[in-house]
């Protein structure tokens, strides 16, 4: 019988503790004095304060990949993130300069567009019974991309 490692359930969410949820790191500031099911938290390292619902945080099964992680220190949280997701905590986008995030979105957009164009060429060639050079299809897609203006919406 395979034993599964149980993820720790938070004992408390005291001020100063950390939460990693929805690809963001939060530091707990205070419980809401008017509603015991809410926490006031600060996105880490910076950002406007947020109110997190304990119902939302704790309703997700602990075995789910989208389950939040809880830790008393930032170092402990980073270790959990590495164990759970297989990457260092510093790789989430909120830690990166906006220019890097924009460039990453542009690169992703170009790759997806090239894949879509090449796939379309392959379908057309197959439907017509014509041979297709994959390299030629990529070159054609890149020529189209080079003439295309990529528009990105930046939310601040």
N, C-alpha and C positions, 0 to 999 in steps of 0.2 A: 504494500500500500504506500503510495507516494504521499509524503508529508508536505504540506504547503506552509510556507512561512506566513504567519499572521502579522498583518500590519498593525502597528500600535494605534489605538484609539486615544484621542487626546484626553488626558485627565482633566485638565483645565485649559482655558484659553485666557490666560492672564495677560495684562498689559505687558508689552515687550516681547511676547511670543510671536512666532512667525507662521504664516500659512502660505502654501503654494497651491494656487487654484486657478484654473483656466489660463495657464501659461503666464501667470503673474505672481509675484511675491508680495505679500502684505505683512505689515507689522501691526499687531493688535494694539490699539490705543486704549480703549475702554469699552466695557459693556454698555449698552444703551440703558440709561437709568429709567426710561419710560417703558421699555419693552425688553424683557429678558431674553427674547429670541433674536436680538440684533446685536452686532458688534460694530464698533467704530474702528476702522483700520486705515492705515496709511500705505498706499502702494510703495514698494521699496524698489529702487532707491529714492524715487521722487514721484510726485503726482498728487492730484487733489484727493482729499480724504474720501473714503468710501464707507458705506454701511453694508455689512455682509449679514445675510440671514443664516442663522444656525440651522434652520430647516433645510435650506439649500445645501449647506456644507455637509451636514450629517445624514441627509437622506440618500446620498449616493453610496451604493455598496462599496465597502473598503477594497474589494477585489477589482472594482472597475478601474480602467485606465484613467478615467476622468475624475477619480476620487481626489479630494484635496489631501495635501500632506501637512502635518502639523509638527512643529518642533520648538523647543524653548530657546534655541540659539540659531543664528544664521548658519553657522558651520554645520550644525546637525541637520538643518534643512537641506543644505547643499549636498550633504552625504546621502540623504534620502532621495533627493532628485536624481543623483547619479545612479543609485541602485535601482530606482523605479523606472527611469526613462533612458538610462544609458548615456546621458550626456551631462556635461558640467552645467551648473546653474547659470553661468555667465553667458550662455548661448541663447537665452530668450531674447526676443527682439526689443523689449523695453529697455535693455541695457545698452543697445547699440545707438550710435548717432543716426538721426533721421536719414542722412544722405546714404548710409549703408543699406538701410531698410529699403529705400526707394530703388537703389541700384539692384538689390536682390529681387525686388518685384519686377523690375524691367527685364532682368535676365530670365526669370521664371516665365514671364509673358512671352519672351522671344522663343524660348525652348518649346513651350506649349503650342505656339503658333506654327513653328517649324514642324512639329510632330503632326499637327492637324493637316497642314498642307501636304506633307509627304504621304500621310494616310489617304488623303483624297486622291493624290496621283496614283497610289497603289490600287485603290478601288476602281478608278477609271481604266487603268491599264488592264486590270483583271477582267472587267466587264467587256472590254474590247478584244481581249485575248492577245494583247500586245506585251512584249517583254518590257521590263522597266529596270533601269539602272538606278539603284538606291542612291548612289553618289550624285547622279544627275538630278534626281528628285530633290535632294538636299540642297544642291547648288541653286536650283530654281527657286526653292523656298527662301533661301537666304537672299537672293536677288530681290524677291518680293518684299522681304522684311526690311532690306536696306532702303527701300523707297517708301516705307511706311512710317508714319509718325505715331509714336506710342504715347498715349495720353494716360496719365496717372492722376488719380484723385488723392490729394494729401489731406488727411484730417488732423487738425491740430488740437 
